[in-house]
Amino acid sequence: MSEELALQKQENGVSAMVDIESARAIQEVQASMIIAKRFPRDVKKAYQKIMTSCERASLAKEALYAYPRGGQMITGPSIRLAEAMAQAWGNLHFGIRELSQRDGVSEIEAYCWDLETNTRQTKTFNVKHQRYTKQGSKDLFDPRDIYEHTANQGARRVRACILGIIPGDIVEAAVNQCEETVTKGEGKPLVDRVRDMVTAFKEYGVTRDMIEARLGHKLEATIATELVALGKIYKSLKDNMSQREQWFDLGILDKKAAEDLDRKIKSPKKTKKEDKEPALQYDCPMSESMVASADCDVCEKREGCPAHG
């Protein structure tokens, strides 16, 4: 009997805590909506804030992503740009939360809520506790690994939710401004920015030859718009949204090695005699022919010889 009472008290305590948390969450939402109604956003100022943010080179370089689909390059604003726009737009509540976790799968909800207009975007999805690599899938057990994996998957859905709330024409203007900022650079010459991009790509196993093969010309001929496109590809590789073989011809490495081998085989090899300087010769008046310098040195008639005059 005492055990049943203890169990009942425990259940009542848990229920009371849930009720308290629910009431607190409701109060927070209500307070946020009241403040949003009392201080509505100024659309013109919000737009100007977004454009000003996109003029920062540090944001612009991280603002765009790309991934291949059907032989074409699909581009769009990254989660970093979406977050910057949401902060400037104001009165938005966005993020992800884990609804449940069982049998190695987390159920996640990504959301963005405009507290001013009461417009809401949500996306619910499942994330397996597995990381896929070239060596195959790897199960995750460390809580930190699971958290980072689900957060990474959730960030992409949050981006979609934010972009579903902010007007499309403003998003398009922000993307164009970021592209213009990247094109202008930070006062650094274009050739230096191209060199920096090649160095950055090396981290993902992309060589200079592979980049030149994609561009169809030497790096020295790269223009600013091509550099913007390369930046989108780099961002895609950095965020694990694509693999290098989706953008670059890995066969270039084999072709380059084969060409170098053919060049070595076809180039004539110098013999040891050819490598040496040709021996000095003299026109001998006695033999009426060319004689090596070594033979002249031992000749008894060297002194007074016209060949050495």
Contacts in CASP RR format, 6 or more apart in sequence:
PFRMAT RR
TARGET T0000
AUTHOR 0000-0000-0000
METHOD contacts of the structure
MODEL  1
MSEELALQKQENGVSAMVDIESARAIQEVQASMIIAKRFPRDVKKAYQKI
MTSCERASLAKEALYAYPRGGQMITGPSIRLAEAMAQAWGNLHFGIRELS
QRDGVSEIEAYCWDLETNTRQTKTFNVKHQRYTKQGSKDLFDPRDIYEHT
ANQGARRVRACILGIIPGDIVEAAVNQCEETVTKGEGKPLVDRVRDMVTA
FKEYGVTRDMIEARLGHKLEATIATELVALGKIYKSLKDNMSQREQWFDL
GILDKKAAEDLDRKIKSPKKTKKEDKEPALQYDCPMSESMVASADCDVCE
KREGCPAHG
32 93 0 8 1.000
32 115 0 8 1.000
33 115 0 8 1.000
33 118 0 8 1.000
35 115 0 8 1.000
36 91 0 8 1.000
36 115 0 8 1.000
36 116 0 8 1.000
37 116 0 8 1.000
39 91 0 8 1.000
40 91 0 8 1.000
40 116 0 8 1.000
41 89 0 8 1.000
41 90 0 8 1.000
41 91 0 8 1.000
41 116 0 8 1.000
46 88 0 8 1.000
46 89 0 8 1.000
46 90 0 8 1.000
47 170 0 8 1.000
47 173 0 8 1.000
49 88 0 8 1.000
50 84 0 8 1.000
50 85 0 8 1.000
50 88 0 8 1.000
50 89 0 8 1.000
50 170 0 8 1.000
50 173 0 8 1.000
50 174 0 8 1.000
51 173 0 8 1.000
51 174 0 8 1.000
51 177 0 8 1.000
53 59 0 8 1.000
53 84 0 8 1.000
53 85 0 8 1.000
53 88 0 8 1.000
54 60 0 8 1.000
54 63 0 8 1.000
54 81 0 8 1.000
54 84 0 8 1.000
54 174 0 8 1.000
54 177 0 8 1.000
54 178 0 8 1.000
54 181 0 8 1.000
55 177 0 8 1.000
55 181 0 8 1.000
56 181 0 8 1.000
57 181 0 8 1.000
57 182 0 8 1.000
57 185 0 8 1.000
57 186 0 8 1.000
59 80 0 8 1.000
59 81 0 8 1.000
59 84 0 8 1.000
59 178 0 8 1.000
60 177 0 8 1.000
60 178 0 8 1.000
60 179 0 8 1.000
60 181 0 8 1.000
60 182 0 8 1.000
61 182 0 8 1.000
61 231 0 8 1.000
62 78 0 8 1.000
62 80 0 8 1.000
62 81 0 8 1.000
62 235 0 8 1.000
63 77 0 8 1.000
63 78 0 8 1.000
63 80 0 8 1.000
63 81 0 8 1.000
63 84 0 8 1.000
63 174 0 8 1.000
63 175 0 8 1.000
63 178 0 8 1.000
64 75 0 8 1.000
64 76 0 8 1.000
64 77 0 8 1.000
64 78 0 8 1.000
64 81 0 8 1.000
64 175 0 8 1.000
64 178 0 8 1.000
64 179 0 8 1.000
64 182 0 8 1.000
64 228 0 8 1.000
64 231 0 8 1.000
64 232 0 8 1.000
64 235 0 8 1.000
65 75 0 8 1.000
65 76 0 8 1.000
65 77 0 8 1.000
65 78 0 8 1.000
65 232 0 8 1.000
65 235 0 8 1.000
65 236 0 8 1.000
65 239 0 8 1.000
65 241 0 8 1.000
66 73 0 8 1.000
66 74 0 8 1.000
66 75 0 8 1.000
66 76 0 8 1.000
66 229 0 8 1.000
66 232 0 8 1.000
66 233 0 8 1.000
66 235 0 8 1.000
66 236 0 8 1.000
66 242 0 8 1.000
67 73 0 8 1.000
67 74 0 8 1.000
67 236 0 8 1.000
67 241 0 8 1.000
67 242 0 8 1.000
67 246 0 8 1.000
68 74 0 8 1.000
68 242 0 8 1.000
68 246 0 8 1.000
68 247 0 8 1.000
73 229 0 8 1.000
73 232 0 8 1.000
73 233 0 8 1.000
75 232 0 8 1.000
76 175 0 8 1.000
77 85 0 8 1.000
77 159 0 8 1.000
77 163 0 8 1.000
77 171 0 8 1.000
77 174 0 8 1.000
77 175 0 8 1.000
77 178 0 8 1.000
78 159 0 8 1.000
78 235 0 8 1.000
78 239 0 8 1.000
79 155 0 8 1.000
79 156 0 8 1.000
79 158 0 8 1.000
79 159 0 8 1.000
81 174 0 8 1.000
81 175 0 8 1.000
81 178 0 8 1.000
82 158 0 8 1.000
82 159 0 8 1.000
82 162 0 8 1.000
82 163 0 8 1.000
83 162 0 8 1.000
85 162 0 8 1.000
85 166 0 8 1.000
85 170 0 8 1.000
85 171 0 8 1.000
85 174 0 8 1.000
86 92 0 8 1.000
86 94 0 8 1.000
86 112 0 8 1.000
86 162 0 8 1.000
86 165 0 8 1.000
86 166 0 8 1.000
89 165 0 8 1.000
89 166 0 8 1.000
91 114 0 8 1.000
91 115 0 8 1.000
91 116 0 8 1.000
92 112 0 8 1.000
92 113 0 8 1.000
92 114 0 8 1.000
92 115 0 8 1.000
92 162 0 8 1.000
92 165 0 8 1.000
93 111 0 8 1.000
93 112 0 8 1.000
93 113 0 8 1.000
93 115 0 8 1.000
94 111 0 8 1.000
94 112 0 8 1.000
94 113 0 8 1.000
94 158 0 8 1.000
94 161 0 8 1.000
94 162 0 8 1.000
95 110 0 8 1.000
95 111 0 8 1.000
95 112 0 8 1.000
95 158 0 8 1.000
95 161 0 8 1.000
96 108 0 8 1.000
96 109 0 8 1.000
96 110 0 8 1.000
96 111 0 8 1.000
96 150 0 8 1.000
96 151 0 8 1.000
96 154 0 8 1.000
96 155 0 8 1.000
96 157 0 8 1.000
96 158 0 8 1.000
97 108 0 8 1.000
97 109 0 8 1.000
97 111 0 8 1.000
98 106 0 8 1.000
98 107 0 8 1.000
98 108 0 8 1.000
98 150 0 8 1.000
99 107 0 8 1.000
99 108 0 8 1.000
99 109 0 8 1.000
99 124 0 8 1.000
100 106 0 8 1.000
100 107 0 8 1.000
101 107 0 8 1.000
104 128 0 8 1.000
104 129 0 8 1.000
105 126 0 8 1.000
105 127 0 8 1.000
105 128 0 8 1.000
105 129 0 8 1.000
106 126 0 8 1.000
106 127 0 8 1.000
106 129 0 8 1.000
106 146 0 8 1.000
106 150 0 8 1.000
107 124 0 8 1.000
107 125 0 8 1.000
107 126 0 8 1.000
108 124 0 8 1.000
108 125 0 8 1.000
108 126 0 8 1.000
108 127 0 8 1.000
108 150 0 8 1.000
108 153 0 8 1.000
108 154 0 8 1.000
108 157 0 8 1.000
109 122 0 8 1.000
109 123 0 8 1.000
109 124 0 8 1.000
110 122 0 8 1.000
110 123 0 8 1.000
110 124 0 8 1.000
110 125 0 8 1.000
110 154 0 8 1.000
110 157 0 8 1.000
110 158 0 8 1.000
110 160 0 8 1.000
110 161 0 8 1.000
111 120 0 8 1.000
111 121 0 8 1.000
111 122 0 8 1.000
111 123 0 8 1.000
111 158 0 8 1.000
111 161 0 8 1.000
112 120 0 8 1.000
112 121 0 8 1.000
112 158 0 8 1.000
112 161 0 8 1.000
112 162 0 8 1.000
112 164 0 8 1.000
112 165 0 8 1.000
113 119 0 8 1.000
113 120 0 8 1.000
113 121 0 8 1.000
114 120 0 8 1.000
114 165 0 8 1.000
119 165 0 8 1.000
121 160 0 8 1.000
121 161 0 8 1.000
121 162 0 8 1.000
121 164 0 8 1.000
121 165 0 8 1.000
122 161 0 8 1.000
123 157 0 8 1.000
123 160 0 8 1.000
123 161 0 8 1.000
125 153 0 8 1.000
125 154 0 8 1.000
125 157 0 8 1.000
127 149 0 8 1.000
127 150 0 8 1.000
127 153 0 8 1.000
127 154 0 8 1.000
129 139 0 8 1.000
129 140 0 8 1.000
129 141 0 8 1.000
129 146 0 8 1.000
129 149 0 8 1.000
130 137 0 8 1.000
130 138 0 8 1.000
130 139 0 8 1.000
130 140 0 8 1.000
131 137 0 8 1.000
131 138 0 8 1.000
131 140 0 8 1.000
131 145 0 8 1.000
131 149 0 8 1.000
132 138 0 8 1.000
140 146 0 8 1.000
140 149 0 8 1.000
152 240 0 8 1.000
163 171 0 8 1.000
179 228 0 8 1.000
182 227 0 8 1.000
182 228 0 8 1.000
182 231 0 8 1.000
183 224 0 8 1.000
183 225 0 8 1.000
183 227 0 8 1.000
183 228 0 8 1.000
184 224 0 8 1.000
185 193 0 8 1.000
190 222 0 8 1.000
190 223 0 8 1.000
190 224 0 8 1.000
190 227 0 8 1.000
191 220 0 8 1.000
193 227 0 8 1.000
194 219 0 8 1.000
194 222 0 8 1.000
194 227 0 8 1.000
197 227 0 8 1.000
197 230 0 8 1.000
197 231 0 8 1.000
197 234 0 8 1.000
198 208 0 8 1.000
198 211 0 8 1.000
198 219 0 8 1.000
200 234 0 8 1.000
201 207 0 8 1.000
201 211 0 8 1.000
201 230 0 8 1.000
201 234 0 8 1.000
201 237 0 8 1.000
204 234 0 8 1.000
204 237 0 8 1.000
204 238 0 8 1.000
204 244 0 8 1.000
205 244 0 8 1.000
206 237 0 8 1.000
206 244 0 8 1.000
206 247 0 8 1.000
206 248 0 8 1.000
207 252 0 8 1.000
207 253 0 8 1.000
208 219 0 8 1.000
209 252 0 8 1.000
209 253 0 8 1.000
209 256 0 8 1.000
210 244 0 8 1.000
210 248 0 8 1.000
210 249 0 8 1.000
210 250 0 8 1.000
210 252 0 8 1.000
210 253 0 8 1.000
211 219 0 8 1.000
211 230 0 8 1.000
211 248 0 8 1.000
212 218 0 8 1.000
212 219 0 8 1.000
213 248 0 8 1.000
213 249 0 8 1.000
213 252 0 8 1.000
214 247 0 8 1.000
214 248 0 8 1.000
214 249 0 8 1.000
215 221 0 8 1.000
215 222 0 8 1.000
215 226 0 8 1.000
233 242 0 8 1.000
233 247 0 8 1.000
236 242 0 8 1.000
236 247 0 8 1.000
237 243 0 8 1.000
237 244 0 8 1.000
237 247 0 8 1.000
244 250 0 8 1.000
279 292 0 8 1.000
279 293 0 8 1.000
279 294 0 8 1.000
280 292 0 8 1.000
280 293 0 8 1.000
281 290 0 8 1.000
281 291 0 8 1.000
281 292 0 8 1.000
281 293 0 8 1.000
282 290 0 8 1.000
282 291 0 8 1.000
282 293 0 8 1.000
282 296 0 8 1.000
282 307 0 8 1.000
282 308 0 8 1.000
283 289 0 8 1.000
283 290 0 8 1.000
283 291 0 8 1.000
283 307 0 8 1.000
284 290 0 8 1.000
284 291 0 8 1.000
284 296 0 8 1.000
284 305 0 8 1.000
284 307 0 8 1.000
285 305 0 8 1.000
285 306 0 8 1.000
285 307 0 8 1.000
286 301 0 8 1.000
296 302 0 8 1.000
296 305 0 8 1.000
296 307 0 8 1.000
296 308 0 8 1.000
299 305 0 8 1.000
302 308 0 8 1.000
END
